[in-house]
Amino acid sequence: MTFEFTMTDAKGNFVDCKISSTAMDQLVGIRGTMPSEREEQFLRLRDEIECVASDLFAKAKPKPIRMIRIFHHHIG
């Protein structure tokens, strides 16, 4: 399962993003968060998740990117 969100690049273009449930759980060191709790979990972790997404976006340059996908191996 994934949680979807958007961010904007420096030019104001929207970039679709997804983070896996496993990656969100890994950020807080737990397992098995219920689907009904994902939105609240995302809001608590939003700053950290957006930093990971921004880093992945920056690493993809100069290629244009339309989707950022965050998996557990992106969490360090």
N, C-alpha and C positions, 0 to 999 in steps of 0.2 A: 504494500500500500504506500501511497505517496501523499504528501500535502502540497498543494499547488499555491503559488503566489507570484507576484510580478515585481520587477524592479525597473528602474530607468537607467539608461546609460548617460554619458556626459552630454549627448545631443538631445536628450529628452525622449528617446525611443524606448518603448516598452520591451522588456525582455522577460519571457515566460520562464518560470523556475519551478522546480520540483525538488522536494527533499524526501527521502525514504523514511518510513517509520523507524527503521533500525538506526538510521543516522541520527534522528532526533533523540531516540532513547540513549544512544551512545553519548550524546552531548551532556546528558545528566547522569549517566552511569546506572541506568535502570533498563529493565526489559519488560515488554508486554503491556505498554500503555494501551488502554482501551480506545477504540476509534472515536468514541464520544468525547474523549479528553484531548484529542489531537489539536483542536483549535486553541484551547487554553495553553497547551504545551508550546505550540508555535509562538503565541504571543509572549510567553515568558522568555523564550529563547530567541526572539526575533533579532536582536542585535547580533548575537553570535552567528545565527544562520545567514543573515545578510552579509556579514564579513566573509564567511566561507564562499557565498555566491559571488561576491565582488572579486575575491581572489581568483576563483575559477574563471570569471569573465576576463580579468586582466591577463591571465595566462593564455587565454585563447586568442588574444590579439596577435597579429593584425587581421586574422580571419573573422569575418562577420559571424556572429553567433545569435541564434534565435531562441535557444533553450539551454538553460543551465540545469543540470541534473546533479543532485548531491546524494552520494551514497556513503555508507559507513566508512569506506576507505579514504574518504576526503576529510574525515574528522580526525584531527591529530591531537 
